């Protein structure tokens, strides 16, 4: 009799259990229109760590393909449309991923356009340069070295990476430049999103440009909630 009562109680509890929440992409306002998506979610704007997850849309449903611990800017996250350059914050928002790059050869299976870093590779962050927020081979005269990244010097971080399309198509001076998804360094980033090397390799082997992957960066709740993008 006690066994039957226990089973009945368990059945009632199961009936009252909260439904399993929908996958994160299914709760978002926009996913970019493709069938692949990367989400980089932090607990709040003051967080320097969180989770990167990459998703596939299959049969009308979003399915997790992989995940890894992520790092964000040393000063946390900031709304992408109001972010200021040099604040060491990671911009929130939904962005396309223009191309991949790396000091090392592309991981096996990479189908994304992949640009190798050379000793002449720089990312210009000089607000006065015509090459602002662009990769350049050889530093242009109007881009000061002190306001550019010599990419080959970041051997660990830029072993593999993806350009995040923040402030990229129509750059706004002073908003920020050189925001990437790349390999972890020693700690928090200067504004990028970073993950362990094995995760970065897995993302590059997974990402298919024909499926139009985007990256969404945000927090669990509040004005910068990832579900708002």
Beta strands, then each sheet from edge to edge (+ up, - down):
strand 1: 36-42
strand 2: 49-58
strand 3: 61-71
strand 4: 77-79
strand 5: 90-96
strand 6: 100-102
strand 7: 114-116
strand 8: 121-124
strand 9: 134-137
strand 10: 148-150
strand 11: 161-163
strand 12: 180-183
strand 13: 193-195
strand 14: 214-219
sheet 1: 4+ 5+ 14- 1- 2+ 3- 13+ 12+ 11- 6+ 7+
sheet 2: 9+ 8- 10+
end
